[in-house]
Amino acid sequence: ESQIICTPTSVNELFELPFVGGLNRTMILTVLAAVLVVAFFYFAFRNRALVPGKLQTLAETALGFVRDEIAVGIIGPKHGLKYFPYLASIFFFILVGNLMEVFPLTLFPIASRIGLPAFLALITWVLFLFAGIKEQGFGGYFGHMVKPPGVPIFLVPLVGLIELVSTLLVRPFSLAVRLFANMAAGHVMLSLLLLSSWVMLGSLPTGNVAGLWGILWAALGLFIYLFEILVAVLQAYIFTLLSAVYIQTSVEVEAH
């Protein structure tokens, strides 16, 4: 006979933490992710040494990767270092927030709620628009957008409209949805596999065949668990990389 294992009266029960009133899990873990990033770099560089220790070496290597491969590598040496602090901040914040999905005490990626990816995408959107207007002027920036150089005159209205819609609407939307969708899908898949395997494994002592399926489900869940670590790192990298690309297209006239 089948029975319902757990039925929440409201889906909010999956996210709210009653003992802290109106706060929910996403709010608390978002603050925790920011605190962890700040604390890591504070302790890494608190007593900087000429011959760095392990923690300082790890921090310098991580920052060097974002600086050389993303900031300077994508935007260029002229403007890359200017936007390096922002790119490093969002990379490590998203990385820690994503890795909370596989941390036993949290098991929840903060980017699986659309509000946070949307907010981060909005910051990037405002930043690359501001950068473009600052470097090229309002008329120059939007002029290159609605009248792209090198495009045949009869295609200018169509290409200009596509470029305008892409820059003002598609970029921030796709940036937010890409991060949200990947983290939410992975979280749901991992939760279903691990919880269902736990339930099925409970029938092993009775000799029920569901127990054997539970072993298979647990093995698959472990594989997805390890795979989600890779996804967490990759999604932080992609979000930061695309942010750098959008900034680069704003500060470099020839990029249009």
CORCOR-V78700 format. One record per residue. PHI is phi in whole degrees, -180 to 180 (NA if undefined). NEAR is the number of other ideal C-beta (glycine too) atoms within 12 Angstrom. Layout:
phi: (PHI | PHI)
near: (NEAR | NEAR)
This chain:
phi: (NA | -81 | -143 | -83 | -74 | -152 | -132 | -69 | -70 | -146 | -64 | -64 | -63 | -75 | -121 | -78 | -117 | -57 | -73 | -117 | 67 | -77 | -72 | -124 | -60 | -62 | -60 | -65 | -71 | -64 | -64 | -62 | -61 | -64 | -64 | -64 | -64 | -63 | -64 | -61 | -74 | -64 | -71 | -69 | -111 | -62 | -125 | -65 | -122 | -63 | -104 | -69 | -81 | -64 | -67 | -66 | -63 | -62 | -65 | -66 | -66 | -65 | -66 | -62 | -64 | -65 | -67 | -80 | -87 | -111 | -64 | -76 | -64 | -98 | -80 | 106 | -66 | -68 | -114 | -59 | -66 | -65 | -101 | -59 | -58 | -66 | -63 | -65 | -63 | -71 | -63 | -74 | -66 | -65 | -60 | -65 | -62 | -70 | -68 | -64 | -64 | -108 | -83 | -56 | -84 | -120 | 51 | -155 | -79 | -66 | -77 | -81 | -107 | -62 | -59 | -69 | -58 | -64 | -66 | -65 | -65 | -65 | -62 | -61 | -60 | -62 | -66 | -75 | -69 | -62 | -63 | -66 | -67 | -66 | -80 | -113 | 84 | -60 | -67 | -66 | -67 | -76 | -66 | -66 | -75 | -85 | -134 | -61 | -68 | 86 | -93 | -53 | -58 | -75 | -100 | -57 | -59 | -70 | -65 | -62 | -65 | -62 | -65 | -65 | -65 | -61 | -72 | -85 | -121 | -69 | -59 | -66 | -64 | -67 | -63 | -72 | -67 | -60 | -67 | -62 | -63 | -66 | -75 | -67 | -64 | -64 | -65 | -64 | -62 | -65 | -63 | -64 | -65 | -70 | -69 | -67 | -67 | -63 | -66 | -70 | -65 | -65 | -93 | -59 | -61 | -86 | 80 | -69 | -63 | -62 | -63 | -68 | -63 | -62 | -64 | -63 | -64 | -66 | -65 | -66 | -62 | -65 | -63 | -64 | -59 | -69 | -64 | -67 | -64 | -63 | -62 | -60 | -68 | -64 | -69 | -64 | -66 | -65 | -61 | -69 | -62 | -66 | -60 | -66 | -63 | -66 | -65 | -63 | -69 | -87 | -88 | -108 | -62 | -68 | -68 | -84)
near: (3 | 6 | 7 | 8 | 12 | 13 | 10 | 12 | 9 | 10 | 10 | 15 | 14 | 22 | 22 | 20 | 19 | 13 | 10 | 13 | 10 | 11 | 17 | 25 | 30 | 33 | 22 | 25 | 34 | 31 | 22 | 25 | 36 | 23 | 17 | 24 | 29 | 20 | 18 | 23 | 27 | 16 | 18 | 25 | 21 | 15 | 13 | 17 | 14 | 7 | 10 | 17 | 17 | 13 | 21 | 24 | 17 | 19 | 27 | 23 | 17 | 28 | 28 | 20 | 26 | 38 | 28 | 23 | 23 | 36 | 35 | 24 | 22 | 30 | 37 | 24 | 16 | 14 | 28 | 29 | 21 | 23 | 39 | 31 | 18 | 32 | 44 | 33 | 29 | 44 | 39 | 35 | 38 | 49 | 37 | 35 | 45 | 44 | 36 | 36 | 43 | 32 | 22 | 11 | 13 | 25 | 23 | 37 | 42 | 44 | 46 | 38 | 29 | 22 | 20 | 36 | 39 | 22 | 26 | 40 | 34 | 22 | 28 | 38 | 29 | 22 | 33 | 39 | 28 | 21 | 29 | 34 | 21 | 19 | 28 | 25 | 13 | 15 | 13 | 20 | 30 | 22 | 21 | 32 | 34 | 25 | 24 | 28 | 19 | 12 | 20 | 13 | 13 | 9 | 15 | 21 | 16 | 17 | 23 | 25 | 19 | 19 | 29 | 25 | 18 | 22 | 30 | 22 | 17 | 20 | 32 | 31 | 23 | 24 | 38 | 34 | 23 | 32 | 46 | 33 | 23 | 32 | 41 | 30 | 24 | 35 | 38 | 21 | 25 | 34 | 26 | 19 | 28 | 29 | 23 | 24 | 30 | 22 | 24 | 27 | 24 | 18 | 19 | 19 | 10 | 13 | 9 | 15 | 13 | 22 | 21 | 18 | 21 | 27 | 19 | 19 | 26 | 26 | 18 | 22 | 28 | 19 | 19 | 27 | 28 | 18 | 22 | 36 | 24 | 20 | 34 | 36 | 28 | 24 | 41 | 44 | 30 | 29 | 42 | 41 | 30 | 33 | 44 | 42 | 28 | 38 | 39 | 34 | 32 | 35 | 33 | 25 | 19 | 14 | 28 | 29)
